Amino acid sequence: MYNWNELKVWKKFLMDKKPYEVLSYAQKVMWRWWSIINIKAKNLLDNSIIQKTFSDKDNFEEADIVTRNYDYLYNDWENYFFMNRETYEQVSLNKKMLDGAELFLVDWDRVSLQEFNSNPININLEPSVILKVEDTPPGEKWDTATWWKKPAILNTWFTVQVPLFINIWDSVKIDTRTKEYLWRA
């Protein structure tokens, strides 16, 4: 059980028998002996975000979420299939459950899959991934340090803005949190 001052950002807890992850946390002291906390939390089952206020007397049950290593196998445009590296068991996640992570998955990528009550609920990606440019308009050779950008379609069919000097078949590093170009790999 968590008490009110242990509920911090990235902690996972149960509310109404559903797992939540704290996205933001703010404490307000009302009087000397009483305070409240405001949190923004993400429901890990359906990816909805809620805002809640709790008193300093509330306790929170810890969510029993297990993280296991899986390999991404393939998708059928609606479901994404993963294989456990130790047991070779295959599981699938709906595209809605991935919440945009499918834009960065390439066959045989290694991912951390979160399970709640032995059911897969979400995946954790690395902070950045390296992807290949499949298509982009031609750039200028002399343009190596400028803020001008052009669209590039990557090998996962994700479109990102890249500098003009990036060409087809170049590898680029993409931030998975902001979905922006970082640098040429």
Secondary structure as GFF3:
##gff-version 3
##sequence-region A 1 185
A	DSSP	beta_strand	2	3	.	.	.	ID=ss1
A	DSSP	three_ten_helix	4	6	.	.	.	ID=ss2
A	DSSP	beta_strand	12	15	.	.	.	ID=ss3
A	DSSP	beta_strand	18	31	.	.	.	ID=ss4
A	DSSP	beta_strand	34	43	.	.	.	ID=ss5
A	DSSP	beta_strand	49	55	.	.	.	ID=ss6
A	DSSP	beta_strand	59	62	.	.	.	ID=ss7
A	DSSP	beta_strand	65	75	.	.	.	ID=ss8
A	DSSP	beta_strand	79	84	.	.	.	ID=ss9
A	DSSP	beta_strand	90	94	.	.	.	ID=ss10
A	DSSP	alpha_helix	95	98	.	.	.	ID=ss11
A	DSSP	three_ten_helix	101	104	.	.	.	ID=ss12
A	DSSP	beta_strand	110	116	.	.	.	ID=ss13
A	DSSP	beta_strand	119	124	.	.	.	ID=ss14
A	DSSP	beta_strand	128	135	.	.	.	ID=ss15
A	DSSP	beta_strand	149	154	.	.	.	ID=ss16
A	DSSP	beta_strand	159	163	.	.	.	ID=ss17
A	DSSP	beta_strand	171	175	.	.	.	ID=ss18
A	DSSP	beta_strand	180	184	.	.	.	ID=ss19
###
